[in-house]
Amino acid sequence: MTLEDGESIELTGGSKTVHLNNHVIKLPESCTTDTPVFKVTGGELTIDGNGQINGGSGASNSAVQVNGAGSKVIINGGSYYVGPDADGVGNSTIYAMNGGAVEITGGHFESAVPYNGKYYVLNIQNKSGATISCTGGEFLNQNPADGDDSDKENAPTFVADGYTVTESVQGDGTLYTVIGA
């Protein structure tokens, strides 16, 4: 399924589960509008299974964006990717803001290019009360144990208590995997 430029799959309340079932959900290869594939501004979204979520490139895009207190996304699998913006710099693959929460138990996550030398695979809006907690998953070129680089006080790590991170070489990058202790 390819979304139109500027189109998101939105949840504004209630509870929904998306079963990827090996499907690909993506934004156009070159967007002009800042767009997430999944946008949760109320309620709880659970994403299960194997499949791909591709945030495209060309604007400030993301694969998943959660925005607002009481908004939550639970990711149990799948592959999440985002390309560069119009200036060729990196986007956030998973972005939490304004008190939104993300829980990751599994999946593969990557951003095509860095922003100022850092890959923002996982990112929170600074000082927003947003959270990201990982109990599983693979993260290319961003160690989730390092937390948010600009908000160490509120997000010193994205790895849940009792979990650790291993690292391995994958192509030209480093793959960080969250595992149980």
Summary of the structure (lengths in Angstrom):
residues: 181
radius of gyration: 14.7
end to end distance: 37.7
largest distance: 42.9
contacts: 657
relative contact order: 0.13
helix: 2%
strand: 48%
